[in-house]
Amino acid sequence: MPTEVLTVIPARLASTRLPDKPLAELCGAPMIVQVWRRAVEAGIGPVLVAADGPEIAAAIRRAGGEAVVTDPGLPSGSDRIAAALQIHDPDRRFGVIVNLQGDLPTIDPGSVRAALAPLADNSVEIATLAARIARDEERTNPNVVKAVGSPLSPTRMRALYFTRATAPWGEGDLYHHIGLYAFRRAALERFVALAPSALEKREKLEQLRALEAGMRIDVEIVETVPLGVDTPEDLARARQILMSRK
């Protein structure tokens, strides 16, 4: 990349289905530490955790990482990242910011690296990931967000829409959106300054705010979807996955 990259992992303790989720024990470490390790393994640059309180920050620092504490009242992970940048990088050293969710402890570090590829095109403001849907039940599952776009190559498309519906209609592949983003810094700052948009509020998908504002998002297609941990059952599955990798 022509500019330095910082990966920021937003994390907050509040979770209705899995209390204190970032600190949940996962193969000998808090889950947030496992996510931080995957980001470090990606090897694209420094990694920062943007925490909503001192407990998460302390866990990361004990593991040897960097963390900043942000306002717990911030409305989204993107807002938390923007606030963390003001604290951590006021001199604007980093021009590309990777937003890696704090509940993806099984993500392939190669997928984190892959998110940077679309930014080689200077017209792309935000890059994200998707994988082909292989299971029929996921095509109609509203919890599986679909990325809809115009193909640019066998592994990339320009995003036109994101939806919980089954789309696009007709024969062909559907793509499971993975909530990891690589922002140009100016794009992140523009994005968090925008008010939530109509389609964003209807679909409950933050990335639609950027599309409605005319921002360009390209999607890199990867092979696997990481497990998002939201429940105790997900946590047990994550333990099994990480143990199988040892």
SULLIN-V704629 format. One record per backbone hydrogen bond with DSSP energy under -1.0 kcal/mol. NH is the residue of the N-H (numbers start at 1). CO is the residue of the C=O. E is the energy in kcal/mol with one decimal. If there is no record, write none. Layout:
[[NH/CO/E] [NH/CO/E]]
//
This chain:
[[6/96/-2.4] [7/46/-2.4] [8/98/-3.2] [9/48/-2.6] [11/50/-2.5] [20/13/-1.0] [23/20/-1.6] [24/21/-1.7] [26/29/-2.9] [31/24/-1.8] [32/22/-2.8] [34/30/-1.6] [35/31/-2.2] [36/32/-2.3] [37/33/-2.4] [38/34/-1.9] [39/35/-2.0] [40/36/-2.4] [41/37/-2.6] [42/38/-1.1] [43/40/-1.3] [48/7/-3.0] [49/66/-1.9] [50/9/-2.2] [51/68/-2.6] [57/53/-1.4] [58/54/-2.5] [59/55/-1.7] [60/56/-2.0] [61/57/-2.4] [62/58/-2.2] [63/59/-1.1] [64/61/-1.2] [65/60/-2.7] [68/49/-2.4] [70/51/-3.3] [74/71/-1.6] [80/76/-1.9] [81/77/-2.3] [82/78/-2.3] [83/79/-2.2] [84/80/-2.2] [85/81/-2.2] [86/82/-1.5] [87/83/-1.3] [88/84/-3.2] [89/85/-2.8] [92/89/-1.7] [95/4/-1.5] [96/4/-1.8] [97/183/-2.9] [98/6/-2.4] [99/181/-3.5] [100/8/-1.9] [107/104/-1.4] [111/108/-1.6] [112/108/-1.3] [113/109/-1.9] [114/110/-2.0] [115/111/-1.3] [116/113/-1.7] [117/114/-1.3] [119/116/-1.4] [120/117/-1.9] [121/118/-1.8] [124/121/-1.9] [125/216/-1.4] [126/216/-1.9] [127/182/-2.4] [128/218/-2.1] [129/178/-1.0] [130/220/-1.8] [131/176/-1.8] [133/174/-3.0] [138/135/-1.4] [139/136/-1.2] [144/141/-1.7] [146/163/-3.4] [147/175/-2.0] [148/161/-2.9] [150/158/-2.2] [152/156/-2.8] [153/156/-1.9] [156/153/-1.3] [157/219/-2.0] [158/150/-2.7] [159/217/-2.6] [160/148/-3.2] [161/148/-2.1] [163/146/-2.1] [176/131/-3.4] [177/145/-3.4] [178/129/-2.6] [180/178/-2.5] [181/99/-1.8] [182/127/-2.8] [183/97/-3.3] [184/125/-2.1] [185/95/-2.8] [188/184/-2.3] [189/185/-2.4] [190/186/-2.2] [191/187/-2.8] [192/188/-2.5] [194/191/-1.2] [201/197/-2.2] [202/198/-1.9] [203/199/-3.0] [204/200/-1.8] [205/200/-1.2] [208/205/-1.4] [209/206/-1.6] [211/207/-1.5] [212/208/-2.8] [213/209/-1.2] [214/211/-1.8] [215/210/-2.6] [218/126/-2.1] [219/157/-3.4] [220/128/-3.0] [221/155/-2.7] [222/130/-2.8] [229/103/-2.4] [235/231/-2.1] [236/232/-2.0] [237/233/-2.0] [238/234/-2.6] [239/235/-2.0] [240/236/-1.8] [241/237/-2.4] [242/238/-2.7] [243/239/-2.5] [244/240/-1.8] [246/243/-1.1]]
//
